């Protein structure tokens, strides 16, 4: 791996981790970390990531929002465009990369469900709508756990994107 590539991967990790620590919403943090490391911006897609925080709407009862943010970044780059809507094959690259991200996530964390991840690391799920639970989550280190996880997911996502871009470049050369 080149030094430049490693620096871009670290930038994605650091941005996603920083954003999660400072702002919350793991889906937006991963999406922003990946796209900023690539020098991209998409405010509409960033905004669309909002509801995926903490397993969808802070419920914990859904897959990790960081995973959602990674899938959104992959789809932004490799997804089917509106004018390709009738062409099913145009989805495949984004679907396969998203599937690989989910697989790597599950291998690393043992589950994709937010509730289960919090329970694994902290022995319980925290209801972040409740002020006392939020305070307990902060004291338990949930911010550090989730920010590191967001950074990891941003890095893994960007690795997958860069690997696919390399394959695409090799095919056209």
N, C-alpha and C positions, 0 to 999 in steps of 0.2 A: 504494500500500500504506500502510495506516495505521501510525502509530507503534506502537500497541499490538500489531498483528500482527507487525511487524518485531521487536519486543522478545520476543515469544513464540518466533519462529523462531530468534533469537539465543540464547535460553535453551536451546532444544533442542540447538543446535549446541554451546554451551559445556558443558552437562551431559554430553552423549555424549562429547565430547572429554576432559573431565576424568575421567569414569569409565573410559574406555579407558586413559588415562595411569596412573591410580591402581590400577585393579582388573583390567583385561583382560577378555576375552570380548566381542568387538565386537558380537555379536548382542544380548547383554544390555544393553550400553552404549547402543546405538541405541534399543532398546525402552524403556529407562528414561528416556533423554533426551526422547523424544517424549511418552511418557505422563505424565511429571512436568511437562513444559511445558504440557500440557493439564489438569493437576490430577487425573489419573487414577492408579489403582494396581491392579495385578493380579499378586499374588505368584505365583500358579500359572502364569500365562503367562510371567512373567519367568523363573521356574525352568525352564520348558520350553525356553527359548531357550539354555540352557547348552551343549548339544552342538553348536551351530552355529558355535562359535568357530573361526576360522582355516580356513574351508573344510570344516567338519565334523570335529570331533574333533582339531583341530590337524594335519590331514593336508594342507591346501592343495588337496586334490583334491575340490573342490566349490566352489559359488559363495561369494563373500565373506560371512562371518557378519554383517557390517553390513547387507547387503542382506536377509538372513534376518530380522534384527531389525526392519527397516522393514516388511517384508511382514507380520510378526506384529502390529505396531502397527496397520497398515491393517486387517488381518483382525479384530482385537479390536473395532474401531469399526464396520466395515462388513460383517463376515463373517456367514455363515449361522449361526443359532442352532440348538441341538440340537432344539428343538421345530419347526424349519423343515426338518429334515433331508431330508424327502421332496420338498421344493420346490427344484428345480434353479435356478430363476431367482433365488433369494435369494443365490446365490453371486456373481452377475455383477458387482455393484459392487466387491466386494473383488478379484475376479479382474482386472477392467479396471484398477483403480488399481495393483494389484501389477505388472501388465504394464507400465504406464506408468513405475512406479518402476524396473523392470528396464531399460527402454529408456533412461531418463535416465541411469542408472548406467553402462550400456554406452557411451552417447555420451560421457560424461565420462571414463571410465577405459579404454575400449577393449575391455574384457573384464569378465566377472563372476567369473571363476575366481580364487580367492585366490592360488594358485601363480603365475599369470601376472601378477597385480598386484604381488606382491612382486618378481618377476623384473624387471618393467618399471621399478620405482622403485629397486631395490637390486642388480640384476644376478644375483640368485639367490633361491631359496626357502630359508627357515630352518626347520629342524626344531626346534620349540620344546620338544620333549620332551628334547632333548639340551642339557645345561648349557653346553657350549662354544658350541653354535649359538645358544642364547639370549643368551649374552654378546655374541657377534658381532652378533646382530640389534640389540641395544640400542646397541652402538657404531656400527652402520651407520645408526641413526636410524629403525628400524622402528616404535618406539613413537610417535614424532612423526607418521610417515606414516599409521599406522593410526588414531591418535587424530583426526587432521584428517579422514581419510576417514570415520570414524564420525560426526564432527560434521556433515560435508557430507551424509551419507545421512540423518541425523536431520532436518536442515533440509529437504531435498528431500521426505522422507516427510511431514513436517508441512505443507509447502506443498500437497501433493496432498490431504491430509486436509482442510485448510481450504478449498481450492478446491471440493471435493466438498460440504462442509457448506454453503458459500455457494450452490451450485447447488440443494441440497436445500431450503434455506430459501426461495430464490426460487420454487421450484415450489409450496411450500405457502402462499406469500403471495398 
